[in-house]
Amino acid sequence: MSIDLTLQKIAEEMPKSVLNASDKDLEGFQKILDETIKLREGHRNLQKMIKSFSSSMIQRS
């Protein structure tokens, strides 16, 4: 599945509040995005660890 994103499409979908935000607001928003990405990656890693642990426990049984 390929998503065709152009700068025009991105700008059209961008809420006006984001386009008119101050640099300080955008920095705060960026921090939230960064932490969200870290949280999502951590969740994926945790799921992999649980799956691996569960598999090893089943094999030992």
C-alpha positions as a Markdown table, in Angstrom:
| # | Residue | x | y | z |
|---|---|---|---|---|
| 1 | Met | 0.0 | 0.0 | 0.0 |
| 2 | Ser | 1.5 | 3.3 | -1.1 |
| 3 | Ile | 0.4 | 6.6 | 0.3 |
| 4 | Asp | 1.0 | 9.5 | -2.1 |
| 5 | Leu | 1.7 | 12.5 | 0.1 |
| 6 | Thr | 2.6 | 15.8 | -1.4 |
| 7 | Leu | 3.4 | 19.0 | 0.4 |
| 8 | Gln | 0.2 | 20.5 | -0.9 |
| 9 | Lys | -1.9 | 17.6 | 0.5 |
| 10 | Ile | -0.2 | 17.9 | 3.9 |
| 11 | Ala | -0.7 | 21.6 | 4.0 |
| 12 | Glu | -4.4 | 21.2 | 3.1 |
| 13 | Glu | -4.9 | 18.7 | 5.9 |
| 14 | Met | -3.0 | 20.7 | 8.5 |
| 15 | Pro | -5.3 | 22.4 | 11.0 |
| 16 | Lys | -5.0 | 26.2 | 10.9 |
| 17 | Ser | -4.2 | 26.2 | 14.6 |
| 18 | Val | -0.9 | 24.3 | 13.8 |
| 19 | Leu | -0.1 | 26.5 | 10.9 |
| 20 | Asn | -0.5 | 29.6 | 13.0 |
| 21 | Ala | 1.2 | 28.2 | 16.1 |
| 22 | Ser | 4.1 | 29.9 | 17.7 |
| 23 | Asp | 7.6 | 28.4 | 17.7 |
| 24 | Lys | 7.2 | 27.6 | 21.4 |
| 25 | Asp | 3.9 | 25.8 | 20.8 |
| 26 | Leu | 5.4 | 23.8 | 17.9 |
| 27 | Glu | 8.4 | 22.8 | 20.1 |
| 28 | Gly | 6.0 | 21.6 | 22.8 |
| 29 | Phe | 4.0 | 19.7 | 20.1 |
| 30 | Gln | 7.2 | 18.2 | 18.8 |
| 31 | Lys | 8.2 | 16.9 | 22.3 |
| 32 | Ile | 4.8 | 15.3 | 22.6 |
| 33 | Leu | 5.2 | 13.6 | 19.2 |
| 34 | Asp | 8.7 | 12.4 | 20.2 |
| 35 | Glu | 7.5 | 10.9 | 23.4 |
| 36 | Thr | 4.6 | 9.3 | 21.7 |
| 37 | Ile | 6.9 | 7.6 | 19.2 |
| 38 | Lys | 9.1 | 6.4 | 22.1 |
| 39 | Leu | 6.1 | 5.0 | 23.9 |
| 40 | Arg | 4.9 | 3.2 | 20.8 |
| 41 | Glu | 8.3 | 1.7 | 20.1 |
| 42 | Gly | 8.5 | 0.7 | 23.8 |
| 43 | His | 5.1 | -1.0 | 23.6 |
| 44 | Arg | 6.2 | -2.9 | 20.5 |
| 45 | Asn | 9.4 | -4.0 | 22.1 |
| 46 | Leu | 7.4 | -5.1 | 25.2 |
| 47 | Gln | 5.0 | -7.1 | 23.1 |
| 48 | Lys | 8.0 | -8.9 | 21.4 |
| 49 | Met | 9.6 | -9.6 | 24.7 |
| 50 | Ile | 6.3 | -11.1 | 26.1 |
| 51 | Lys | 5.8 | -13.2 | 23.0 |
| 52 | Ser | 9.4 | -14.5 | 23.2 |
| 53 | Phe | 9.0 | -15.2 | 26.9 |
| 54 | Ser | 5.7 | -17.0 | 26.4 |
| 55 | Ser | 7.2 | -19.1 | 23.6 |
| 56 | Ser | 10.2 | -20.1 | 25.7 |
| 57 | Met | 7.9 | -21.0 | 28.6 |
| 58 | Ile | 5.7 | -23.2 | 26.3 |
| 59 | Gln | 8.8 | -25.0 | 25.0 |
| 60 | Arg | 10.0 | -25.7 | 28.6 |
| 61 | Ser | 6.6 | -27.2 | 29.6 |
